[in-house]
Amino acid sequence: MKKRAIIFFLLFASSNLFHLNPYQVEPREDDISLKIFPLSINFRAADPDQEPVIPADSPLIVEVSSALTREWKLTLIANGNLVGGVNASIPIQNVRWTATPSPPFFSGILSFSKPQLVASGYGKKEIIGELNFFLNNSWDYQAGDYSQTLSFTLSVL
């Protein structure tokens, strides 16, 4: 049996509305903040006949804190397909996530053409959600390591 080594790394950027470091937007007294961890997830190698869908090694924990009495939304977009070695790629729509609690978090499928809604809410609150990612496994993928960057954007509406 052929083995596939597929590793998916995620790096996160957050809203252009706020001061930002690699994993957290610092809150001010009158705005919102975003924390996401861990900063990367991986999918282990697996035989597509045995595991047609591979879960990521850990969930992403997403925390949104709002000190505003306004509506906000959190979106996610990929910078492209999963890319590996020479001419190796996996369409990004082969990666999906499930979210809890639902609502205010929503499940979805990754895209590089349109931001996908991850969560939305209104008012002063702190919410913590969990995103579990899954990769549709296939023998069509070339063996190797693949990666892509995702960007989360937290917006006040």
Buried (B, 14 or more C-beta within 10 A) or exposed (E): EEEBBBBBBBBBBBBEEBEBEEBBBEBEEEBBBBBBEBEBBBBBBBEBEEBEEBBBBBBBEBBBBBBBEEEBBBBBBBEEBBBBEEEBBBEBBBBBBBBEEEEBBBBBEBBBEEBBEBBBBEEEBEBEBBBBBBBBBEEEBBEBBBBBEBBBBBBBE
